[in-house]
Amino acid sequence: MTTSWNDAGSAFHPASAPDFLPRRELEQLQLARLRAVVARAYEKVPLLRQRMEARGVFPDALHALEDLARLPFTVKADLRDTYPFGLFASPVEEIVRLHASSGTTGKPIVVAYTAADLEVWTSVMVRAFAACGLHQGDLIQNAYGYGLFTGGLGAHYGGEALGATVIPISGGNTERQLMVLQDFGVTAICCTPSYMVHLIERARDAKIGFGRLKVGVFGAEPWSESMRAHIEREAGIRAHDIYGLSEIIGPGVGIECVHRDGLHLFEDHFYPEIVDPETGAVLPDGAEGELVLTTLSKQAMPMIRYRTRDITALDPTPCACGRTLRRIRRIGRRSDDMFIIRGVNVFPSQVETALLQVEGTLPHYQIVLTRAKGLDEMEVQVEVTPEVFSDEIRGLQRLQEHLATALEQVLGIRAQVTLVAPRTLQRSEGKAKRVIDRRNI
Amino acid sequence: MKIRQLSLFLENRPGQLRVPCQVLGDAGIDILTLSLADTQQFGILRLIVKDHTRARQVLEQAGVVVNVTDVLAVDVPDRPGGLAEVLQGFEACGLGIEYMYAYSVRSRGEHATLVFRLSDPDRAAALLQARGVRLVGAAELFARAGA
């Protein structure tokens, strides 16, 4: 019987060693891996080869990491256009797992993993959980959906490999989630932040607490700092933001360590660039732009300069945890999540921030965009809670006014605030749908 | 002398009033009186029931937002000018009325009972009683209703 890593008194799981590599060593490793992955993509994936040839750039042109900027981008449409297996770099017999997106915007996208890819995925999830301070002995309630969605199985294998106890409850069935959470003495939960808010609400109804729960690992949708404050206060836990996308690997591309000052990217496997979303030009560290990721070790489906649509900035400054991995700022917005109303760019996370500024409001909201007589209208539906409900018309009108003012201050435009009964807005077990656009543009 | 009143938030769309009434009906809770305040966007249903604790519980279980407010029930002489006289008492005490509605119960002919929501019900009750305004307590109110 070997002693476990946490029994040895170490704060870090042995798998976390790459998190602390000196930058020079890390960059050497990145360059070597980058050359190999670009060569693999060139050899095995016709679409990527054609693009490189069209640009006159070949794998042997990569002398430094910066040379990556000469390679063409890959976008989500490339995955759809080559559906289902067109971007695979491994023959089917070497592929041991397939996942796919929900396909709500058309054909789903399919992603593939070799056995080695799964090992990489598991290892980054181990490092992610360890960075949140989880250990052997922790009970992880994994409420990410199992199945074609990458969240469930990604967190599952990572948790098990960490040595923690994983409860594969998957999404949904809120009553059972709360029962298990209490009865099993769960110490960590994984789910979308909007589902956590739902759990908090139902726990409050049932007048039950969160028992031994201390850590939440939330991801799969953008969320705000105010939402974090709400979750941490109401559930009495530490809430970590985890980042990932199936095109790259799934959850585990980056995570907030216990200091929660940006998300460390597992740069030894995923090479980040920040580009200007309009021109595609690479921006320096610290500048805000679109995150572009290149997989450095993926076999089955190498992604070269994949445009994530997530807006963030890279932070190279040292973190108190000692990890040398650069951090990305929390992603509150996506370039495709934004809508334009009366010439103003609005992100749902801004609406959320405004609503949460008003005392007692829960972040259950929905944005409905309509067009009347050629003019765009924005309606924000907010659920009334017992805390803010007043039995005087004036009181509710005052609340409406406060919310409208907060929105105007944050967004710079006036929105119609509609108070709706609790639980009338659709709850999601996965990603919350915040914007309903009925403008038919 | 205070009476506990339940206030419910209602969205302004069809079926919103029926749901809480149905929930109370299914729980065998009798509504003694009610008032509906509405705006273009939402409404507030105010109810007086005997078992307000249980009523609140079943309503909340059904997902309705419920608030409990203290109101005063006042006997008003059932003759022309009767209400004006009582209101004069309110005025003399410097009491502002947030809202009011009639308590619908079989009348004995002498009085009509009105429900008043005032900002400080305790202080208001003391002032009004000192002026001889007749307040009706919960027990009497329910007894009159035969509840």
Contacts between the chains, C-beta under 8 A, distances in Angstrom:
chain1	res1	chain2	res2	distance
A	205	B	60	7.5
A	384	B	9	5.0
A	384	B	65	5.4
A	385	B	65	6.9
A	386	B	60	7.9
A	386	B	65	5.5
A	386	B	66	7.0
A	386	B	67	6.9
A	389	B	7	7.6
A	389	B	9	5.3
A	389	B	65	4.8
A	389	B	67	5.3
A	390	B	67	7.2
A	391	B	5	7.8
A	391	B	7	3.3
A	391	B	44	5.8
A	391	B	46	6.6
A	391	B	67	4.9
A	391	B	69	5.0
A	391	B	117	7.7
A	392	B	44	7.7
A	392	B	98	5.9
A	392	B	99	7.2
A	392	B	117	7.9
A	393	B	37	5.6
A	393	B	39	5.9
A	393	B	44	6.5
A	396	B	9	7.7
A	396	B	39	8.0
A	396	B	42	6.5
A	396	B	44	7.4
A	397	B	39	7.3
A	400	B	41	7.8
A	418	B	41	6.3
A	419	B	9	7.5
A	419	B	11	7.8
A	419	B	41	6.7
A	419	B	42	5.5
A	420	B	11	5.6
A	421	B	9	6.2
A	421	B	10	7.2
A	421	B	11	5.0
A	421	B	16	7.4
A	421	B	63	7.3
A	421	B	64	7.3
A	421	B	65	6.7
A	422	B	63	5.9
A	422	B	64	7.9
A	422	B	65	5.6
A	423	B	63	4.9
A	424	B	11	7.1
